[in-house]
Amino acid sequence: MKTTRITTLFWPLSMLLLSDKSQSSKIEVKCNFTEKNYSLIPADINKNVTILDLSYNQITLNITDTRVLQTYFLLTELYLTENNVTMLYNNGFGNLSNLEILNICRNSIHVIEQGAFVGLNKLKQLYLCQNKIFQLNPDVFVPLKNLILLNLQGNFISYFDVPQLFHLELIILYGNPWNCSCSLLNLQNWLNTSNVTLENENITMCTYPDNLKFYSIKTVPHNAECYSKFPPPINEDLYNHFQSISNSTFNSSLNNLKNSEHKLLGKSWAFLIGVVITVLMTSFLIFAAIKCPVWYNFLLSYNHHRLEEHEAETYEDGFTGNSSSLSQVPDTNSEETIVIFEKLHSFVVDDDGFIEDKYIDTHELHEEN
């Protein structure tokens, strides 16, 4: 019973404390540092700051500025009007998940990296007016799911590809040199079919070509060829449907590509090895065909062996036949016949199977012995 009374007594007090905490979390902390000639974002600002105005300084939003800016994660509004910002880097505002208004007008921005606005999930208003932007990648605005106002006034943009599912309520585009050729048809279709309001429509005029100079970009007439080249934008349901189909098709094609790559890799190695073996075998056969006759003649020149006894007799009979044929030749000198006979019988087969040379003087051999 006592516990129930205590709880009933402290219940209103706890509710008051909770309401005070919720109100304290919503308290706005404003810090104004305009015209201070700062070149860097100061690091000693109250970490609970929610609205920070750094306009009319010399801030460049370099890496040092980006690191300091990440510490002010409670920011809901950030004003950097008329500074020296030339480039918006990837993840430059990544930790500012509570930011709702970002104003970077009247700088010298000419490059916006694709991931410059990553993390700004709650951003509602983006001001990029009076910079030096020539071209915008539509993927830059993909992280800005809650963006309702975009100010691109006073830049050098000649065409603008609207990103898919771009749910703006107000867009400001005047002061740009719009090229109203077929490339602007998607923007015109989006302006006429969506719920967006084009502010200062009457002064958002075409600059090129000359025959369309005084037309508004929202009402400029286009040729039939432009409509065939650029179909109207698709709605959200159809986009999601095609996105799911394309994802499944992409995954299946990716798997097929991996399998085919493995197969092609194995076949290519086998083909390469076959080519190498074929080249080597062909080279060896050509080399052998060229060198075999030379080797054969080389080996044949060393093909000597000792004469056998019957071979010696054959040679002797041949010499005898030759001598008889020579004796039959008419008008042959007797001295020449004797010389030939002696030459023919200069080799006599010895008992030991070797040929005795008759030209060697036996008397000289006896004297030497």
LUMKOLFI-59650 format. One record per residue (C-alpha): residue number from 1; residue in three letters; chain; x, y, z. Coordinates in steps of 0.2 Angstrom, whole numbers, plus 5000, padded with zeros to 4 digits. Layout:
! residues N
(NUM "ALA" "A" (X Y Z)),
...
! end
This chain:
! residues 369
(1 "MET" "A" (5000 5000 5000)),
(2 "LYS" "A" (5014 5012 5004)),
(3 "THR" "A" (5023 5008 4988)),
(4 "THR" "A" (5008 5012 4978)),
(5 "ARG" "A" (5006 5029 4987)),
(6 "ILE" "A" (5024 5033 4984)),
(7 "THR" "A" (5023 5029 4966)),
(8 "THR" "A" (5007 5040 4964)),
(9 "LEU" "A" (5016 5054 4973)),
(10 "PHE" "A" (5032 5053 4962)),
(11 "TRP" "A" (5023 5050 4946)),
(12 "PRO" "A" (5019 5068 4942)),
(13 "LEU" "A" (5036 5073 4947)),
(14 "SER" "A" (5044 5061 4935)),
(15 "MET" "A" (5033 5067 4921)),
(16 "LEU" "A" (5039 5085 4924)),
(17 "LEU" "A" (5057 5080 4924)),
(18 "LEU" "A" (5054 5070 4907)),
(19 "SER" "A" (5045 5085 4899)),
(20 "ASP" "A" (5060 5097 4905)),
(21 "LYS" "A" (5072 5085 4897)),
(22 "SER" "A" (5063 5085 4881)),
(23 "GLN" "A" (5061 5104 4881)),
(24 "SER" "A" (5080 5106 4885)),
(25 "SER" "A" (5084 5094 4870)),
(26 "LYS" "A" (5074 5106 4859)),
(27 "ILE" "A" (5082 5122 4865)),
(28 "GLU" "A" (5090 5132 4851)),
(29 "VAL" "A" (5108 5137 4854)),
(30 "LYS" "A" (5113 5151 4841)),
(31 "CYS" "A" (5131 5156 4837)),
(32 "ASN" "A" (5134 5170 4826)),
(33 "PHE" "A" (5152 5173 4819)),
(34 "THR" "A" (5148 5183 4804)),
(35 "GLU" "A" (5161 5196 4797)),
(36 "LYS" "A" (5175 5189 4809)),
(37 "ASN" "A" (5188 5187 4795)),
(38 "TYR" "A" (5189 5168 4800)),
(39 "SER" "A" (5199 5157 4788)),
(40 "LEU" "A" (5195 5142 4798)),
(41 "ILE" "A" (5180 5136 4807)),
(42 "PRO" "A" (5183 5139 4826)),
(43 "ALA" "A" (5185 5123 4836)),
(44 "ASP" "A" (5180 5131 4853)),
(45 "ILE" "A" (5161 5134 4849)),
(46 "ASN" "A" (5149 5127 4861)),
(47 "LYS" "A" (5146 5109 4856)),
(48 "ASN" "A" (5127 5110 4859)),
(49 "VAL" "A" (5126 5123 4845)),
(50 "THR" "A" (5111 5121 4834)),
(51 "ILE" "A" (5111 5136 4823)),
(52 "LEU" "A" (5128 5142 4817)),
(53 "ASP" "A" (5131 5157 4806)),
(54 "LEU" "A" (5148 5159 4798)),
(55 "SER" "A" (5144 5170 4784)),
(56 "TYR" "A" (5155 5184 4777)),
(57 "ASN" "A" (5172 5176 4782)),
(58 "GLN" "A" (5186 5167 4772)),
(59 "ILE" "A" (5182 5149 4776)),
(60 "THR" "A" (5187 5136 4763)),
(61 "LEU" "A" (5179 5120 4770)),
(62 "ASN" "A" (5196 5111 4769)),
(63 "ILE" "A" (5200 5095 4778)),
(64 "THR" "A" (5203 5104 4794)),
(65 "ASP" "A" (5186 5113 4793)),
(66 "THR" "A" (5178 5097 4789)),
(67 "ARG" "A" (5185 5088 4805)),
(68 "VAL" "A" (5179 5103 4816)),
(69 "LEU" "A" (5162 5103 4808)),
(70 "GLN" "A" (5159 5085 4812)),
(71 "THR" "A" (5160 5089 4831)),
(72 "TYR" "A" (5144 5100 4830)),
(73 "PHE" "A" (5133 5085 4827)),
(74 "LEU" "A" (5117 5094 4835)),
(75 "LEU" "A" (5117 5107 4821)),
(76 "THR" "A" (5101 5110 4812)),
(77 "GLU" "A" (5105 5126 4802)),
(78 "LEU" "A" (5122 5130 4795)),
(79 "TYR" "A" (5126 5146 4785)),
(80 "LEU" "A" (5142 5148 4775)),
(81 "THR" "A" (5136 5163 4764)),
(82 "GLU" "A" (5150 5173 4755)),
(83 "ASN" "A" (5165 5163 4760)),
(84 "ASN" "A" (5179 5156 4749)),
(85 "VAL" "A" (5172 5138 4747)),
(86 "THR" "A" (5178 5131 4730)),
(87 "MET" "A" (5174 5113 4732)),
(88 "LEU" "A" (5162 5101 4742)),
(89 "TYR" "A" (5172 5085 4746)),
(90 "ASN" "A" (5165 5068 4750)),
(91 "ASN" "A" (5157 5066 4767)),
(92 "GLY" "A" (5160 5084 4771)),
(93 "PHE" "A" (5144 5085 4781)),
(94 "GLY" "A" (5144 5066 4786)),
(95 "ASN" "A" (5141 5068 4805)),
(96 "LEU" "A" (5128 5082 4803)),
(97 "SER" "A" (5113 5070 4803)),
(98 "ASN" "A" (5101 5083 4811)),
(99 "LEU" "A" (5105 5097 4799)),
(100 "GLU" "A" (5089 5104 4790)),
(101 "ILE" "A" (5095 5120 4782)),
(102 "LEU" "A" (5112 5122 4773)),
(103 "ASN" "A" (5116 5138 4764)),
(104 "ILE" "A" (5132 5140 4754)),
(105 "CYS" "A" (5127 5154 4742)),
(106 "ARG" "A" (5139 5167 4735)),
(107 "ASN" "A" (5155 5156 4735)),
(108 "SER" "A" (5165 5150 4721)),
(109 "ILE" "A" (5160 5132 4721)),
(110 "HIS" "A" (5163 5124 4704)),
(111 "VAL" "A" (5165 5105 4710)),
(112 "ILE" "A" (5153 5095 4720)),
(113 "GLU" "A" (5159 5077 4723)),
(114 "GLN" "A" (5146 5063 4722)),
(115 "GLY" "A" (5147 5059 4741)),
(116 "ALA" "A" (5147 5078 4746)),
(117 "PHE" "A" (5129 5077 4754)),
(118 "VAL" "A" (5131 5059 4762)),
(119 "GLY" "A" (5123 5058 4779)),
(120 "LEU" "A" (5111 5073 4777)),
(121 "ASN" "A" (5096 5062 4779)),
(122 "LYS" "A" (5085 5076 4787)),
(123 "LEU" "A" (5091 5090 4776)),
(124 "LYS" "A" (5076 5100 4769)),
(125 "GLN" "A" (5083 5116 4761)),
(126 "LEU" "A" (5099 5117 4751)),
(127 "TYR" "A" (5105 5134 4744)),
(128 "LEU" "A" (5119 5133 4731)),
(129 "CYS" "A" (5115 5150 4723)),
(130 "GLN" "A" (5127 5162 4715)),
(131 "ASN" "A" (5142 5150 4713)),
(132 "LYS" "A" (5152 5144 4698)),
(133 "ILE" "A" (5143 5127 4695)),
(134 "PHE" "A" (5143 5122 4677)),
(135 "GLN" "A" (5137 5104 4679)),
(136 "LEU" "A" (5128 5094 4692)),
(137 "ASN" "A" (5129 5075 4694)),
(138 "PRO" "A" (5111 5069 4698)),
(139 "ASP" "A" (5118 5056 4710)),
(140 "VAL" "A" (5124 5070 4721)),
(141 "PHE" "A" (5106 5073 4728)),
(142 "VAL" "A" (5102 5054 4730)),
(143 "PRO" "A" (5105 5054 4749)),
(144 "LEU" "A" (5094 5069 4752)),
(145 "LYS" "A" (5078 5060 4754)),
(146 "ASN" "A" (5068 5074 4763)),
(147 "LEU" "A" (5074 5088 4752)),
(148 "ILE" "A" (5060 5100 4748)),
(149 "LEU" "A" (5069 5116 4742)),
(150 "LEU" "A" (5083 5118 4730)),
(151 "ASN" "A" (5091 5134 4725)),
(152 "LEU" "A" (5103 5134 4710)),
(153 "GLN" "A" (5100 5152 4705)),
(154 "GLY" "A" (5114 5162 4697)),
(155 "ASN" "A" (5126 5148 4691)),
(156 "PHE" "A" (5132 5142 4674)),
(157 "ILE" "A" (5121 5127 4672)),
(158 "SER" "A" (5115 5124 4655)),
(159 "TYR" "A" (5106 5108 4658)),
(160 "PHE" "A" (5100 5097 4673)),
(161 "ASP" "A" (5096 5079 4673)),
(162 "VAL" "A" (5083 5076 4687)),
(163 "PRO" "A" (5087 5061 4698)),
(164 "GLN" "A" (5074 5048 4700)),
(165 "LEU" "A" (5062 5050 4714)),
(166 "PHE" "A" (5066 5068 4717)),
(167 "HIS" "A" (5052 5075 4728)),
(168 "LEU" "A" (5055 5093 4728)),
(169 "GLU" "A" (5041 5106 4732)),
(170 "LEU" "A" (5051 5122 4727)),
(171 "ILE" "A" (5065 5124 4715)),
(172 "ILE" "A" (5074 5140 4709)),
(173 "LEU" "A" (5083 5139 4693)),
(174 "TYR" "A" (5084 5157 4685)),
(175 "GLY" "A" (5100 5166 4681)),
(176 "ASN" "A" (5108 5151 4672)),
(177 "PRO" "A" (5112 5149 4653)),
(178 "TRP" "A" (5099 5136 4649)),
(179 "ASN" "A" (5101 5126 4633)),
(180 "CYS" "A" (5084 5122 4627)),
(181 "SER" "A" (5088 5108 4615)),
(182 "CYS" "A" (5083 5090 4617)),
(183 "SER" "A" (5094 5088 4632)),
(184 "LEU" "A" (5082 5099 4643)),
(185 "LEU" "A" (5067 5089 4639)),
(186 "ASN" "A" (5068 5078 4654)),
(187 "LEU" "A" (5069 5093 4666)),
(188 "GLN" "A" (5054 5101 4657)),
(189 "ASN" "A" (5044 5085 4658)),
(190 "TRP" "A" (5048 5084 4677)),
(191 "LEU" "A" (5043 5102 4680)),
(192 "ASN" "A" (5026 5099 4671)),
(193 "THR" "A" (5022 5082 4678)),
(194 "SER" "A" (5027 5083 4697)),
(195 "ASN" "A" (5021 5094 4711)),
(196 "VAL" "A" (5036 5105 4711)),
(197 "THR" "A" (5035 5124 4710)),
(198 "LEU" "A" (5047 5133 4698)),
(199 "GLU" "A" (5050 5150 4707)),
(200 "ASN" "A" (5051 5165 4695)),
(201 "GLU" "A" (5046 5155 4681)),
(202 "ASN" "A" (5043 5170 4670)),
(203 "ILE" "A" (5062 5175 4671)),
(204 "THR" "A" (5069 5157 4670)),
(205 "MET" "A" (5072 5159 4651)),
(206 "CYS" "A" (5081 5149 4638)),
(207 "THR" "A" (5098 5156 4632)),
(208 "TYR" "A" (5101 5144 4618)),
(209 "PRO" "A" (5097 5142 4604)),
(210 "ASP" "A" (5093 5159 4597)),
(211 "ASN" "A" (5076 5155 4591)),
(212 "LEU" "A" (5070 5150 4608)),
(213 "LYS" "A" (5078 5163 4618)),
(214 "PHE" "A" (5062 5171 4625)),
(215 "TYR" "A" (5054 5155 4630)),
(216 "SER" "A" (5052 5149 4648)),
(217 "ILE" "A" (5061 5132 4651)),
(218 "LYS" "A" (5045 5125 4657)),
(219 "THR" "A" (5035 5129 4641)),
(220 "VAL" "A" (5048 5129 4627)),
(221 "PRO" "A" (5042 5119 4612)),
(222 "HIS" "A" (5052 5104 4607)),
(223 "ASN" "A" (5053 5094 4591)),
(224 "ALA" "A" (5045 5077 4589)),
(225 "GLU" "A" (5063 5070 4588)),
(226 "CYS" "A" (5066 5075 4605)),
(227 "TYR" "A" (5052 5065 4612)),
(228 "SER" "A" (5058 5050 4603)),
(229 "LYS" "A" (5075 5052 4611)),
(230 "PHE" "A" (5070 5056 4628)),
(231 "PRO" "A" (5054 5047 4635)),
(232 "PRO" "A" (5044 5054 4649)),
(233 "PRO" "A" (5050 5050 4667)),
(234 "ILE" "A" (5043 5034 4676)),
(235 "ASN" "A" (5033 5035 4692)),
(236 "GLU" "A" (5039 5027 4708)),
(237 "ASP" "A" (5030 5011 4707)),
(238 "LEU" "A" (5036 5007 4690)),
(239 "TYR" "A" (5054 5012 4695)),
(240 "ASN" "A" (5054 5000 4710)),
(241 "HIS" "A" (5047 4986 4699)),
(242 "PHE" "A" (5061 4988 4686)),
(243 "GLN" "A" (5073 4991 4700)),
(244 "SER" "A" (5069 4974 4707)),
(245 "ILE" "A" (5070 4965 4690)),
(246 "SER" "A" (5086 4974 4686)),
(247 "ASN" "A" (5094 4968 4702)),
(248 "SER" "A" (5089 4950 4700)),
(249 "THR" "A" (5095 4950 4681)),
(250 "PHE" "A" (5111 4958 4687)),
(251 "ASN" "A" (5114 4945 4700)),
(252 "SER" "A" (5111 4931 4688)),
(253 "SER" "A" (5121 4938 4674)),
(254 "LEU" "A" (5135 4941 4687)),
(255 "ASN" "A" (5135 4923 4692)),
(256 "ASN" "A" (5135 4918 4674)),
(257 "LEU" "A" (5149 4929 4670)),
(258 "LYS" "A" (5160 4922 4684)),
(259 "ASN" "A" (5156 4904 4678)),
(260 "SER" "A" (5161 4908 4660)),
(261 "GLU" "A" (5176 4917 4666)),
(262 "HIS" "A" (5182 4901 4675)),
(263 "LYS" "A" (5178 4890 4660)),
(264 "LEU" "A" (5187 4902 4648)),
(265 "LEU" "A" (5202 4903 4660)),
(266 "GLY" "A" (5204 4884 4660)),
(267 "LYS" "A" (5202 4883 4641)),
(268 "SER" "A" (5214 4897 4638)),
(269 "TRP" "A" (5228 4888 4648)),
(270 "ALA" "A" (5225 4872 4639)),
(271 "PHE" "A" (5225 4880 4622)),
(272 "LEU" "A" (5241 4890 4627)),
(273 "ILE" "A" (5250 4874 4632)),
(274 "GLY" "A" (5245 4865 4616)),
(275 "VAL" "A" (5252 4879 4606)),
(276 "VAL" "A" (5268 4879 4615)),
(277 "ILE" "A" (5270 4860 4613)),
(278 "THR" "A" (5266 4861 4595)),
(279 "VAL" "A" (5279 4875 4591)),
(280 "LEU" "A" (5292 4866 4601)),
(281 "MET" "A" (5289 4849 4591)),
(282 "THR" "A" (5289 4858 4575)),
(283 "SER" "A" (5305 4867 4578)),
(284 "PHE" "A" (5313 4850 4584)),
(285 "LEU" "A" (5307 4841 4568)),
(286 "ILE" "A" (5314 4855 4557)),
(287 "PHE" "A" (5331 4855 4566)),
(288 "ALA" "A" (5332 4836 4564)),
(289 "ALA" "A" (5328 4837 4546)),
(290 "ILE" "A" (5342 4849 4543)),
(291 "LYS" "A" (5355 4841 4554)),
(292 "CYS" "A" (5352 4822 4550)),
(293 "PRO" "A" (5361 4822 4534)),
(294 "VAL" "A" (5376 4831 4541)),
(295 "TRP" "A" (5377 4819 4556)),
(296 "TYR" "A" (5375 4804 4544)),
(297 "ASN" "A" (5390 4809 4534)),
(298 "PHE" "A" (5400 4813 4549)),
(299 "LEU" "A" (5397 4796 4557)),
(300 "LEU" "A" (5400 4787 4540)),
(301 "SER" "A" (5417 4795 4538)),
(302 "TYR" "A" (5422 4786 4555)),
(303 "ASN" "A" (5415 4769 4550)),
(304 "HIS" "A" (5432 4759 4548)),
(305 "HIS" "A" (5436 4741 4553)),
(306 "ARG" "A" (5450 4729 4550)),
(307 "LEU" "A" (5450 4719 4534)),
(308 "GLU" "A" (5446 4701 4536)),
(309 "GLU" "A" (5456 4687 4527)),
(310 "HIS" "A" (5443 4684 4514)),
(311 "GLU" "A" (5442 4702 4510)),
(312 "ALA" "A" (5461 4703 4508)),
(313 "GLU" "A" (5460 4689 4495)),
(314 "THR" "A" (5446 4697 4486)),
(315 "TYR" "A" (5456 4713 4485)),
(316 "GLU" "A" (5471 4702 4479)),
(317 "ASP" "A" (5461 4694 4465)),
(318 "GLY" "A" (5455 4711 4460)),
(319 "PHE" "A" (5472 4717 4458)),
(320 "THR" "A" (5477 4702 4448)),
(321 "GLY" "A" (5463 4704 4436)),
(322 "ASN" "A" (5467 4722 4434)),
(323 "SER" "A" (5485 4717 4430)),
(324 "SER" "A" (5480 4705 4417)),
(325 "SER" "A" (5469 4718 4409)),
(326 "LEU" "A" (5483 4730 4409)),
(327 "SER" "A" (5494 4717 4401)),
(328 "GLN" "A" (5482 4716 4386)),
(329 "VAL" "A" (5483 4735 4383)),
(330 "PRO" "A" (5493 4737 4366)),
(331 "ASP" "A" (5508 4749 4365)),
(332 "THR" "A" (5511 4748 4384)),
(333 "ASN" "A" (5529 4750 4390)),
(334 "SER" "A" (5536 4735 4398)),
(335 "GLU" "A" (5544 4746 4412)),
(336 "GLU" "A" (5527 4753 4416)),
(337 "THR" "A" (5520 4736 4417)),
(338 "ILE" "A" (5533 4730 4429)),
(339 "VAL" "A" (5530 4745 4440)),
(340 "ILE" "A" (5511 4742 4440)),
(341 "PHE" "A" (5514 4724 4444)),
(342 "GLU" "A" (5525 4728 4458)),
(343 "LYS" "A" (5512 4741 4465)),
(344 "LEU" "A" (5498 4728 4463)),
(345 "HIS" "A" (5508 4715 4473)),
(346 "SER" "A" (5515 4727 4486)),
(347 "PHE" "A" (5502 4720 4499)),
(348 "VAL" "A" (5503 4702 4504)),
(349 "VAL" "A" (5492 4693 4516)),
(350 "ASP" "A" (5502 4687 4531)),
(351 "ASP" "A" (5498 4672 4542)),
(352 "ASP" "A" (5492 4682 4556)),
(353 "GLY" "A" (5478 4690 4546)),
(354 "PHE" "A" (5487 4707 4543)),
(355 "ILE" "A" (5493 4714 4527)),
(356 "GLU" "A" (5512 4715 4524)),
(357 "ASP" "A" (5518 4730 4515)),
(358 "LYS" "A" (5531 4725 4502)),
(359 "TYR" "A" (5538 4742 4500)),
(360 "ILE" "A" (5546 4740 4517)),
(361 "ASP" "A" (5564 4733 4515)),
(362 "THR" "A" (5566 4717 4525)),
(363 "HIS" "A" (5585 4719 4526)),
(364 "GLU" "A" (5583 4736 4535)),
(365 "LEU" "A" (5571 4728 4547)),
(366 "HIS" "A" (5584 4713 4551)),
(367 "GLU" "A" (5598 4726 4553)),
(368 "GLU" "A" (5587 4736 4565)),
(369 "ASN" "A" (5583 4720 4575)),
! end
